Structures are given as C-alpha cells and as structure tokens.
Amino acid sequence: MGTETANKIPLVDLKAQYAAIRGEIDEAMRRVLETTAFIGGPEVKALEEEFAGFCGASAAVGVSSGTSALHLALLGARVGPGDEVVTVSHTFIATAEMIVRCGARVVFCDIDPATGNMSVDDLRRKITPRTKLILPVHLYGCPAEMDAILAAAAEGEIAVIEDAAQAHGATYRGRRAGGIAPLGCFSFYPGKNLGAYGDGGMVTCRDAATATWLRNLSNHGRRDKYLHDEEGYNYRLDGIQAAVLRVKLRHLEQWNEARRRAAAWYDTRLAGLPGVEIYRYPAHVVPVYHLYVIQVDDRDAVLSRLRAGGIDAGVHYPVPLHLQPAYRHLGYRSGSLPATERAASRCLSLPIYPEITEALIDQVVEGLRAAMR
C-alpha cells in the first residue's frame, strides 16, 4: 500500500517508490560520491545514451531542468526575435516562458476537448507567415496528434519540438515521445514518471551534430575546458541526478504499466458517474498517465471536500496561460480559447502512482462520490 495511512491518500507517493528501489539508488549515489564526478561525467554520458535509445532518438543532452531543455531546444531550432511559436495555453508556464526568452512571440491555440492536447484545427488557424515553430505539449502523459501537427508544419516549412515533460515512455503510433519530432524536451522534476531527486531535464535530438552543439551550449559554449566557441549557459546535469535516473529508467516501463492499470481501474469506476467527464484517448496512443485528470462542475468545492476527507487531489492547471497576468500584453481575453478555459475551470487530478492499489482507488472514487453530492 505504500506509505499512505488510512486517513491520507497522496497525489503521488515518492516514499513508496524509494522504498522499493532503495538498494539500487543508494549504490548508484555511493558510486558518484566515491568518484566525485558531481557535474557531468560518466553517469551523465551513460544516461544520455540510454535515454536516447529508449526514446528512439539519435542522441540526447542531459541538462539542469525541463525549462533548460525547452530553452536549448528552441535555440537548436533557431527560434529568435521576430518569430512566432504556436503552443497551447493549457500547460505549465515554462513552455511559454522559454519562447519569450528567445525573443519570439508566443501564440496560443486551443485544445481538443477529448484529449486536452493541441487542437490541430485551431493550430492551422493560428499559423502565419511569421510562424517559425510549433510546440505541442503531450499533456498528462498522452502524446499530441503528431502526424497531423507535423503535416501542418511541413506545409509551411515550420519546425516542431515535442514538449514531452509529462510523457516519458508514451507512444504515438508505435513511436516514443521524444523520438517523433526532430527535437524533444523532458523534465526530470521529482514527481515526474521518471523523476530525479532534485531538478533535471533532457533534450532528445534526431541529429547528432545538433546534440553536440546543444551540449556545448549548456556548458558555457565550450568544447574544451578553456576554449569557448560562443557564449552559452550553465545548464549542466548533476552526476548524482544522472545516476538516480539511470536506476529509475530500468523500472520505467513497469511503472508506466502500473499507472495504466490504475487508470483503467479509475475508468471503470467513473464510467457513467453523473457529473464526471474522463478523457478518452485514441487507440493509436499509449499514454503513461503522469496525471489522471477528470472534469467536474464546481471543481474547487469538490477539491476542498476531497482534501478534507484525506484525499490529496490537485489541479493542473487552474489558470490558462493566455489569461495569466504575465501574458496580458498579448491581448487575449476570457473566451479567446473556449475549450482551454472550460478545461481549466473543471479539471481535477486524482491520486495516481505506480504503487497505488485498487483498494485505494476505491476509496478515492467513494470520496469523489461523496464530495459531489
């Protein structure tokens, strides 16, 4: 049952995960401590190779966070001042932040209500002659409709980057997230399906030469200790985090399967429950359920009752980016992206993690029934 008590069901249980692999983790960390390869080093190199192979990419670059990965990938796609980048508003702010940090203009498009991912129809409406790149987000661990997105991009010679921060191991028509577009971005924030014990991220690359450039750029633009080809950034990945991630990568497929099993338990129990909408993903994707998200009316009241009853539910995300104060200058108003705004006002994340049991899910569902009365 993990480490939860009868009175508390967490949104995610990292203690239970650590308890299951404690010996492997402790040994991996000890190895780094003894070699003192704390920044970069053999563990980072090995993780890059293993994760690239896992995703079906040619190469990968370990970096300090998912935000760093987004920034480097955008630079790798040559996004800069005067460019427009189309992305979704129903995501964490890092997706848009890094577009702006490159000097480009962020253009928000609506989502498909069935999946929460980028609406291809609205994407096509938002493309202009200034569109340099499309940045879909594989929200909650379900890949976006990549074939249609890539087709729309190809018509205008537009680049595509996958924001796969929530989709480690998810597949779209047999291809893993991070290996579909020329560049992909991952976060290893602790609560992710593949999470570090601190911050970390990865850029996956179709082109090995691009990976070499981005790796140098992440390390102050240098190709040797005191030889800098250009100004860069301090986006390096720590050796201890890489060692932890290498251990966890060996378990990821098993953990993702456990998440899918838990999601199926939820689907069965919530089907037909009045007032609850659940996402129905297409047959050609295999999601990894970083989050299990439903939609309900009077969401905030339901959330409050769940938490009062010991069920640690969450909201991802309550205020869409186009309505955030930080992007007020872009001119979006309430009603600009109706599907996004509806989802933001009704989305509710229920507890899900590999160690959650069927009995605990029964408790969550019963708690939800009571909270909606």
N, C-alpha and C positions, 0 to 999 in steps of 0.2 A: 504493500500500500504506500510505500514511500515514507516520507517523514511527516505527512499531514496528520492532524489529530481529527477526532470525530467531530470537533467543532469548527474546523477550518479546512477549506479546500483551496489551495493556492492556484493562481492563474498558471504558474509554471513552477516546477519543483526541481531546482538545481541541486539541492542537497541529496535528493534521491539518486540523481544521475551520478554525482560524485561518489556516493557510497558504493554504487555498482562497479565503478572502474577505478577505485581509489589506488589499488596497487600499481596499475599501469600509469596513472597520472603521476604518482609520487616518484616512480622510477624515471619517467621522462623529465620531470623537473630536476631531479637529482643529477641527471646526466648533463643538463645545461649548467647547473651550479658548479659541477666539478670541472667542466671545460671552460667556464667563464665566457662562453660565446653569447653574450647577452643581447647584442644588436646584430641582426643579420646572422651570418654563419651557416653551418651545415644543416641545422634544423630548418631554417627558413628555406634554404635551397631545396631540401628534400620535400618540404610541404608544397612548394611551388610546383615541383614536378608531379607530385602525387595528385594535387588538386586539379592541375591542368588535365592530366589523364582521366580523372574522374568525370570532369565536365566535357571531355571531348574537344578541348582547346589545344592549340599548338604550344602555348606557353602561358604562364601566369606570373604575376608580380605581387608578392606579399607587401602590404602597406599597413599603416598605423590605424586605419579605421575605414568603415564603409564610405564615409564622407570623403576621405582622401582618395579612395578608389574612384568615386564619381568624378572628382576634380581631375585626376590624372587621365581617366578615360576620355573626358571631354577635351582635354588638351591633346590627347592622342588622335582624336577626330578632327583636330584643328578648328575647334569652335572658338570664336573670338568676337571682338566688337563689331556691331552691325548685323550679326547673325541672329536668327530666331531659332529657338529649340522648342518643339512641341512635346509636352508631357502632361500627365494627369495632375489634378488638384487633390485627389483623394489618396494622399501618401504623406510620409514624413517630410518635413521641410528640407532636409538635406538634399533631396532630389532637385529642388528648385534653387536652393542656395548656391550650389556649385555652378549652375548655368549662369547666374548673375555674376559670380566671382570670376568667370571667364570673360566678362564684359558683354555677354549676349543678352538677348531679351527672352524671357520665358513666356511661352504661350500655352495657356491651359486648355485642355479639351475634356469633354465629358466622358463618363464611363458607361459601360454596358451594364444595365441593372442586373442581369442574370449572373454575372461573374464578379463585378466590381473592377474589372480591368478596362483598359483603354477602349473606347468606342471607335472602331475603325471608320464608321460613317462620319463621326464628328471630327476625327483626325483629318480626313480628306477635306473637310470644310475649312480647317484651320491652316492648311498648308498654303504658303505664299511663295513668291519668287525669292524671298529672303530666308526661307526655311533651310537651315544647314543640317539639322539633325532631329531625329525622333527618338524620344527616350521613354519607352514603355516600362511600367513597373509590374513585376509579377506579384501582384498583391496577395497577401496572406499565404503565399506558397503555391499559387496557381499560375502557370505561365499565361501571359497575354496571347492574343491571336497573332502569332508571329508571322505566319505565311502572308496574311493579308497586310500586315504592317510593313513587311519587307517589300511586298509588291508595290504598295503605295509609295514607299521610299524610292524604289528603283525607277519609277516613272519620272521623278524629278531629280535623280542623281543625288539623293539625300542619304546621309549616313544614319546608322541605327546603333544604339547602345542599349543593352539589356540592364535594367536595374533589377538585379536578382538578389537583393539584400535579404529577402524573406524566402528564397526558393532553392536552397541548397539541395540538389538531388532531384528536383521536379523535372518532369519530362514533357515535351511537346512533340507529338508525332514521332516518338522514339528518340528525340534529341534532348540532351540535358540542358537545363538553363545554364547560361554562361558559355555555351558552345554553339548557339544558334546564330547570333549576330557576330560581326567582326570583333566587338568588344563587349565584355560583361563586367558587372560590378557586384561584389559581395561584401556584406558586413559580417564580422565575427563577434558582434556585441554578445555578451554572455547569455542573453535569453534566446538567441537565435538557434535554429535546429543544429547548426554547427557553431558553437559559441566558445570563445576564449575565456580566460579568467582575467579579463581586462578588455581593452579595445583591440581591434584588428580588422583587417579587410584584405581584399584580393581583387586584382584586375585580371580577367582572362582575355587572351588575345588569340585571334586567328593567325596573325602574322608575328613570327618570332622576332623580326627586326624592330617592330613596334614595341614589343615587350622589353627588349634590351634598352631602347630609348627611355621608356617609362621607368624602368628600374633605375637607370642612371639619374633621371629627373627626380625620383623620390629620394635620392641620396645626394642632394645638393648639386645635381647636374654633373657629377663626376664619374669618370670611367677608371680613375686611379685615385689613390688616397689624396694626392695633392694636385691632381690635374682635372680641371673643371671645364667641360665643353660649353656649358651655359649655366646661368643661374637656375637653381632648382628649389627643392623643398625638403624639409625634414619629415618625410612620410614613411620612415623605415619601420619594419615589423620587428618586435622583440623576439629573441630566441626562445625564451620560456613560453611565450604565447604560441609560437610555431610548434614547439614540442607537444604542448597540450592539444593543439588542433590535430596534429598527426595521430595521436591516440584516438581522439574522438572521430576522426574521419573513418577509421576502421569500423566504427559502430554505426555510422550514419544511416546506412541503408536499413539496418534492423530497426533503428529508432524511427525512421520515417514510416516504415511499415506499421509500427505500433501506433503512430499518430493516425495513419489511415484507418486502422482498425477502430480506434477511439472515435474518429469522425463518423464511421459507419454506425457505431452504437448511437451516437447523437442523432444521425439522420433518421434512423429507425424510430427512435423515441419521440422525435419532434415532428415527424411527418403528420400532418393533419391537426397539429395542435393549434387551436384558434389564436390568431394574433401573432404567430411566429412565421417569418419568412426565412428559408435557408437557401444558401447558394447551391445551384445545380450546375456542376462543371461538365463540359463536353467530354465525350468518350475518348477523344484523341489527346487528352492531357492526363497526366498522373500527378496530382497535386501532393504537396508534402505537409499541408496543414500547419504551417508555422503558427497560425491562429485559426480557431474555429469561431466564425463570426455569423451571427444571426441578425435579423432586423425585427424590432418590435416597436409598437407605438408607446408613447410615454416612457421612453428609454431611461431617462435619468431617474425617474421614480422606481422603475424596475431594478435598475442597478443599485440604488440605495437599499432596497429591500433585500436583494441578494447578499450584499455585503453585510448587512445587519444580521443575516442568517448564517454568516460564516463562509460564504462562497465568494471568493475573490475574483469577480468578473472585471472586465476592463472595457475601454472604448478606443477603437482605432479606425478613424480619427474624428474627434468631435467637431472641429472647425476646419473646413477645407481650405487649402492654401489660397485660393483666389479671394477668400473673404478674410484672410489674416491681415492685421494692421501693416505688416511688413510689405504687403503687395497691394496696398490701397492705391498706390500711384498708377497701377496698371489699368484702373478704370472698371474692374469687374464689380458687379452689383449682385445682390440677392436675386436669384432667378436666372443668372447667367449660365449656370451649369445645373439644370434641374435634377438629373439623376444623381449627380455627386452630392448635391445638397440634401436630397432625400435620404441617401445612404448615411451621410454624416450625422443626421438628426436621429437615426433609428438604429445604427449599428451597435452591437453588443458582443463582446468577445467572452466566450465561456472557457473555463479551465481546460487546457489540453497540454499534455506532455507524454513522453513515451511510457512512463511508469503509471499513468492513471489507470485505475481499474474500472471494470464495468459497474461494480457496486458504487463507486464514487460518482460515475456518470449518472447512475440512477438518482443519487442524492442531488446532483446539480439540476437534473430535469424536474424532480419533485419540488426543489426550491424555486425553480423558474415558474412552475405552475402556480405555486402559492404567491409568488411576487406579482403575477399578472392578474390576480383576482381582484 
